[in-house]
Amino acid sequence: MTARRSVSMSPVRIVNSPQPVPVPVRHQPPQALPAVLLSPEEAAPWREAAKSFVMNTDFDVGEILAEKKRPITEVMNVMKANSGGKGTIQALGDKILLSKLLDNLGVPQMPLLHSTYTKVNKAEVEKLAAKIEGSDDADAYEIVIKPTHLSSATGALVMSKQRWQQEGYNAAKLIEHMEKYLDKKAADCESEALKSLVPGFIVQPRYRSSVSFGFPLEMRIVTLWGKARCGIWWWGRHNEPKGRRSTWLVRSPKVPGQLSQDDDWEVIHEHNGDNRGFEVSLALFKEAMPAMSAAAEAIAVAVGAPFLRSDFFVGSSKWGVRLNEVAYGSGIDYKRRLRGGPAQLTAGGSWHGGLVDDGPAIAEILQEGFTLCQRKPPAHFLRMLGAKNAVYEAPQSRQIHQASKPLEPHMRIEAVPPEKRLRQLPEDAVQELVGQYDGPGSTLLDAGPVTAASCETQAAPDPPAWPFPSFGGLHGAYPQQKQQQRVVVSGFSPGPASPSSYRTSQPPTARRQLPPSLSFVAVPTPVAMPSPVAVRATSPTASSTVLNSPKAIAGAMTQAQHPWRGGPRTHMLPSRTASPSFIATSTQWRGVLA
């Protein structure tokens, strides 16, 4: 233990707070996040990325954005409004053409079992249905049928054998469903490019993740000027039913001011409660992030998009990591951790709370980048991905209704053999995606399947209310919690110039009775003490762990190096205005769960 000057040993008296202050442990009302722009050091590598990036002029909205600085929502609106008639953007939105383009790039995707434009090929659908119903394998029913011209899962069918049989699906019912949604148009709020797509349908195998949330784990990777900035597991906004599960994996450069393949990814969220499925999902995302970000960057560079969102499915031992779709523009939230802020590091290695809005920084990176990047025409990019022309050109509605056979867009894309491809995702990158869970030691193999029951968040119970009515010595109890052991913390009274410090002191008899996991409750005392308060905790095995300062004290007990990791979460919640005394207790209260 480090020696401290002017320190005298004395016991700490535990008393009731004269004015008890409740400790918030449940959901807080949503608050506007502060807008914190990047420092010059943080912005520099993104300027360099823009300087070296060759942009497809289909994406060029630089002149419009140069008029004034705009928030991220306006930047996205400008991008969407100016996407009409841009062949590259239309091809990325058309799921059939996108599949062909990215096949020629070598990006692992879910294969197409069937595809069509404007009209249903009834013979092909009947053949597909007969193959499904004639199979003895239940997985044959595991398919997804979805439109190629709509968004937000409109018209999508996620099939299983149980659903197929219970809802009476057959070829005729599939044909009826497809014909219904081929007549639908994209919503008015969508981009001009999406609204101009030729109606179509695809059928793909269903991707099932090992974590049973009811839908695949999907990470949305956002690239700016060919470099991945963040990945987003999107559950909605903070005030939506499960919006607190939304999680961001934010790039953390290994070398300040530089972007490299060795960069780390910080996991940040505001999820409260105990949810094994959530924790396993975060581990799966973090493990796959390097491979997903590399693939997303390759896609953005190949099509010349200054902003692109590439969505990947994660968590299937059968399929590995697979691209689902890409999006030009996105209306979801962007966040990052405030450096030096109140975020708390959890036992799983993620950061809880302390978030700031990253939208202003992204908007600034994009707007400034348009003044720095290089430019080339769409044909330069599309030709290298097998396109024979750069014009999408959808047939008119009148032509579609009068035609007796399916009508396709004007753009033609031919399959390019690997040995003749001008652009190609490196083979080791491909194997890292599809073989993510093949080798020993992967998170998926270690964690195993997570059932739906383990994916429901268990709310953290409130701590015992202040003031505590009874302390009754070493074996006192909290209200309605009988036979709980607790240990009063002894402390050091500070000298005139020395910071406060505390150390748990456990009598041998109590130490033998304590379980391997402890919870801590802060009880303020009316004695004023200087801040910050450094805390030193001693485990039941007498090994010592130095914790953080008050701004990070709540949650510090759950860091990976903590000797009690693995049991119920442990937290210290000190008063910042008074000297805290701590009670160590064997209760199962979990405090503010991250």
N, C-alpha and C positions, 0 to 999 in steps of 0.2 A: 504494500500500500504506500502511495506517495505521501511523504511527510508534509504536514501543513503547519504554518506558523500560527501562534496564538490560538491554539485550539484546546479547549478543556473538555473532558469527558463528563457527560451528565445524561441522565435518562430523559426521554421525551414524554411529557404528560399527555395522555389522550383525553380530550374533553369534547363535549358537544359544542358545535359551532353556534355562537349566539344568534347568527342570522344565516340559517342553512340556505345554500344555493344549490338548486337541482343541477345534476350533471346530465346534459343531453346525450342519450344513447340510442335514440331512434331516429327515424327519418327527419331531416330538416326541410323546411319549405325551400323551394328552389330560389336561388338568388342569381342575379346577373353576374356573370364572370367578368373579372377585370380584363381589359384589353391591354396586353403587354407585348409591345413590339420587340423584335429581335435586337440584340446588341450588335455592334459592328462585327465582332468576332463570329457571332452566330449567323449573321446574314452573309458573310463573305463566301463560304463554300457554295451557297445557292446562286450567287452571282457568277461564280466560276462555272457552275453547272450550266447556266443559261448561255454563257459565252461560248461554250464548246458544243452546245446542242444545235442540231440541224432540224429546223421546224418545217413541217408540211404546211404549205400556205393555205390549205383548207381550214386550218385552225387559227389563222392569223386575224386576231381582233385587236391588234396593238394600237391602231390609229384611234379606235373608239375608246379604248381604255386610257389612252394618253390625254384625253380631254380633262380628266380630273382623277383624283384618288377615290376609289370606290370600295365599299365594304364587300366582303366575300359573297354575300347574297346578290349584289348587283353585278359582280364579276361573272357569277354563274348565269345570271339572267341574260347578260350580253352574249355569253358563249352560246346559250340555247337559242336565242333569237336570231343569231347569225349562222346557224348550222344548216339552214335549208339549202338544198342544191349542192351541198358539199359531199362529193362521192365517198371520200374516206370516212367521214363521220357517219354517213348513211350505212356504209358497209359494216362499220363496227356495231351499229345498232341492230342490223339484220343478223339474227342468230345463225342462219344458214351460211351466209357469206362469211361471217366471222369465223365459223368453224373451219371453213376451207382456208381462209387466210392464215389462221394460226396453226393449222395442220402443216402448212408449208414452212412455218417457222419452227416446228417441232415442239410446240407447247403441249403438254399432256392435258387433254380435255376428256369429258364424258363423251363416248362415241355416239353417233347418230344411228338409231335403228330405223328411223323413217323420217322423211322430210317432204314437204310439199308447199307450193305457192298457190294462192287464190282459189284453187279447187281441191276437193278431197278426192284422192285416188282410191275409190272404194275397193277395187280389187286388191290393192296393196294393204289396206287396213284390214280387210277380211283375212288375208294371208297372215298378217301379224297376229290377229286375234286367235286364229286357229293354232298357230305355233305356241302361243301362250297357254291356251286351254288344253293342248295336247301334251304338255310337258308334265313330267312327274316332279319337277323341281319347283318348290314354292317360290324360289327367287325369280322364276320366269315372269311372275306377276309384278315384280318390283320394277316398275317403270314410271316415268314422268312424261306426261303429254302437255305441251305448253305452246301458246302462240309465239311467233317470232316478232310480231309487230306491236305488242302491248307490253306494259310494264307493271311492276308491283304485284306480280304473280296473278294478274287478271287472266282468268280462263285456264289456269294450270290445274291439272289433275295429278295428284300424287297417289299412285296405286299400290295396293298390296293384294295378296290372295284373299284375305278376309274382306276387304272392301269390294273387290271384284265380285265376289260371290254374294255378299249381303246386299249390295245395291244393284245386282242384276246386270252387270256390265257385259257387253258382247260387242261384236263388230258394229252392229246397227246403232247401238247407243254411243259408241265412240265417234262414229261418223256424224251423228246428230250433234254431238257436242262440238266437234271441230267446225262443222258448217255454221253453227251459231256464232262462234267467235271469229271466224273468218270475215264476218260482216261487221265486226266491231272496229272502231277507230280509236287511236290513242287519245287520251284526255287532252283538253285544251291547254293544260298547264305543262304539257311535255314539250320537248324541244321540237323545233321545226323539222329537224332531220328525222326524228322518230315518227312524227305525224305524216311524213312522206313515204314511209316504207311500204313495200308490197306485202299484203297480208300473207301469213304463212303459218305452218305448224311443224313442230319437230317432236319426235319420241326418242327418249334417252333412257338408259338404265338409271335406276334410283340410287342415289348416293346415301348410304347410311353411316352416320358417325357412331363411334363407340360410346359416346355420351348421349343419353336418350332424352333430349329436350323436345323431341317430336319433329325436328327438322335438322338438316345437316348443320354442323358447325361451319360458319362462313366468315372468312376474314377479308375485309375490303382494303386493298392496298392502294394508297394514293401516291402517285408519282408526280413530281414537279420537275420539269426540264430534264427528264430521263433519270431522276434519282428518287427512290422511295423516301417519302417523308414520314409516313405513319401507316399503321394498319388499324382498322376499326371493326370491332365486333359489336354490331349495332342492334340494340334492343329498343331504341326510341329515346326521346328526350327525358330529362331528369324528372319531369312531373308526370310522365306517362306510367302506366301500371308497373312495368318492369324496367323502366328506363334507367334505374340505378345500376343495372347489370351492364350497361354499355361500357365498353372497355377500349382503350386506345393503347397501341404499341407504338411508341414514339422513338424515332431515331436518336441515338445518343452517341455522337462521334467519339471514337477511341482517342483520336488526336484532336484537340480543340481547333476549330477552324478548318478542318478537312473532313471530307466524306470518303469512306473506304469500305471495302467488303468486310472488314473486321469490326465495323461499328456494332455497338450493342443496341438492344431495343428495350426501353423502359415500359413496363406494363403499369398503366394507371387506370383507376376506376373509383367509383363511389358506392360500391355495393356493400351493404350491411347484412349480416346474418351468416348462418352456417349452411353451406351448400357445396357438397363434395363435387357435384357435376360442374359447378362454376370453377372451382379450383383446378380440377383436372383439365378443363377446357383451356384455362389460361396457360397451363404447362404445355399443352399440345400446340397452342398458337405460338408461344415463345420458341419452342423447339423448331417449328417449321418456318419461322419468320425469315431466316436468311435465304432459304430456297425460294420462298414466295416472293420476297422483295427482288431477288435477282431476276426471276422470270418476269415480274411486273415491269422492271426497268427495261428488259429486252423488248417487251411488247411496245412500250412507249417510244423507245428509240426507233423501232422498226416502222412504226406508222407515223412518227414525227409529231406526236401529241405533247404539247407543253404541260397539259393537265390530263391525267387519265386515272380512272379507278378500275382496278382489276380485282375481281372477286374470286376467291379460292375456297373450295371445300376442303375440310381438314378432318382427320380422325377415323378414316376407314382403312382397316388392314387389307381389304380386297383391292381398293383403288389407289391407296396412297393419297397424295395431295393432288387435286385436279382443279384446273381453271373452270369456273362456271360461266362467267360473262364479263364484259367490260362495260364501262359507262363513261361517257364524256360529259362531265358535270355531275354534281351530286348535291343534294339538299340536306345532308346529314351534318351533325355538329363535329367540329374539330377542336381538340383540346390537347394541352401539354401540361407538364408539371412546372409550377413556379419554382425556380431555383431559390433555395433558402427559405421556401415557404413552409406551411404547416403540414405537408404531406407526411404520412407515416408508412414506414416500410413494414410489410406484413411477413408472416412466417414463410409464405410461398414465394417471396421475392418481389411481389408487386407493390406499387405505391397506392395508398388510399388517401383520397382527398387532396387538397392543395392544388386544384386544377385552375388553369386560366384558358381563355378562349384563344385558340390558335388560328381562327379564321382571319383576323387582321394581318397576321404574319404571312399566311398563305397568299392573301390578296396582294400584299406588297411584293412578295417574291415573284408572283405571276406578272404583275404590271411592270415592274422594273425589268424583268427578263425579256419582255417583248422589245425592249430597246437594245438588248445585248446579243440576242440569238442570231444564228444564220438562217437562211430561208432557201427552200427548194420546192418545185412544183409537186403536186400529188402523184403524178405518173412516176417520178423518181422512186417513191416509196412503194407504191402498189405493184409496180412491175417486178420488184424483187420478191414479192410475196405471191407471185403467180397470176396477177390480174392482167388481163389482155387490154383493158381500157380503164380509165379513171372516172367514168361517168356512170352513176347509178341508174338514173332515168327509169322511174316506175311507170308502168302502163296506166292509162286513164281509167277511171272507175267504169265508164261506159264500155270500154274494151274488155274489162274484167268480167262484167256481167253478161256480155254477149258472147264471150269465148266459150268454146266447148271443151277446152283443155286448159291446164294450168298455164298462167303467164308469169314469166320470171322477170326480174330486173334486167336492165341492159348490161350491167357489169358481168363479165365472165371471168371465172377464176379456175385455172387448171391445176391439177395435182402436180407438184414438182418432186421428183425423186430426191432423196437426201443428198446424193452425190452431186446433184446439179443446183442445189439451193444456193442463192446468193447471200441469204441470211439464215442463220441456224442457231437455235439455242444449244449451247454446248452439251455434249452427251452426259458429262458428269452432272450438269445442272438438271437434266431430264431425269437421270437416275435418282438424284437427291429428292425429287418430287415424288415419283412413282414408287420409289423404294424407301420412303421415309420411315416405314414401320417394319422393314424386313429384318434388320439386324438386331442383335441383343442390346438391351439397355435403353430402348426407346420408351418414351412416356406411355405410349398406348399399351405396350406389352407389360410394362410394370404396373400400370393402374388397372388394366383389364376393363371390361364393359362396366359402364355406370348406368344403373337402372333409372327409370323415370322418377321413382320415389326419392332417389338421392339427388335429384335435380331441382327439388323444391326447397326454397330458402326457408330455413327455420329462424324466425325472428329472435333476436337477442333479448332475454328478459331484462327488465329494469333492475338496477342495483338496489340494495337495501336503502330505504329512505332515511334521510338525515332529519333530526338527530337520532342516533342510535339509543334506544331506551335502556340498554343494559350492556355493560362491559364485563362485569363479574369476574375479573381475573382471567387467567390463561384459557380457561375452558368456557368462557362466556359464549353466548349465541346471538346471532342476528334474529330479528323478529321472524317467527314461524320457521326457523331453521335450527332445529335442535341438534345437540351433540356435534357442533362444528368446532374444530380446533382453530385457534388463531394465535398469532405470535405478534406481540407488540415490538415495533421497531425501536431500537435504541439509536441515538444520534449523537453527533458532535455539535456542541454549541460553538458558533463561529466567533472568531476574534474580530477586532475592529476592521481589519482589511481583508479578511479571508472569506472565500465563498462558502456557502453551506454545503454539507455533505451528509448523507445518511447511509447506514449499513444495517441490513437485517441481522438481528441477533436471536438465534433460536436455541432455547434450552434443549439439552439432549433428549429429555422425555418427550417434548413436543416434536422434535425433529423426527423421531422414529415413527410418530403417528401420521405425519403429513404424507400425502400421496405425491407421486413424481410430478404433478402439475399443480401450480398455484395460481390463485387469482388475487389481485391487489385492489383494495378500495382506499381512496384518499379521504382522510378526515381532517378538515382544516382546523387549526388552532388559532386563537386570537393574537398570537405573538408575531409581530412583524419581522420579516426576515429579508435579507437582500436577495436579489435575483440576478443571474440564474441559479437554480438549485441543481447541483450535480448529484446523481443518485447512484449508489453502489449496492447491488443486491447479491446476497449469498445464497446459493442453492442448497437443497437438502443434503447434497453430497459434499458441502463445504467448499465447492469451487466458486470463484468469484467472477462476476461479469460486470463490467462498467457500462452503464446505460447513457442515454443522451440527455441533453438539456431540456428544460420544461417544454419548449415548443414541440419536441418530438417524444416526450415522455410517454404519452398515451400511444400505445402500440409498439414502443421500443422493446417491451418484454417479449414480443413475438418475432424478433429478428432471428435469422437462421442460426446465429452463433449462440442463441440463448439455451442454457442447459435443460430447460423445461419444454422445449419445442416438441410437438407431437401429441400432447394432450390438449385439453380445453385451452382456448386462447387466453392469454394473460395480459392485463393492462394496468397501468398506473394512471390515475386521474387526479393530479395534484391541483390545489388552489394556487393561482398565480399571484394572489394578493396577500396571502398569509402563509406562514410556515406550515407545510403539510406534515402530519404524522401518518404513518402507513400501518395498516393491519394486514398481515398475511393470513389468508384463510383458505381452507380446503373446500369452499363452496364451489358449485359448478357454474356460478354466474360468469358470463362471458364478456360482459362489458360492451364496448363499441366494436362490433365484429367487422372486419374488412372483407 
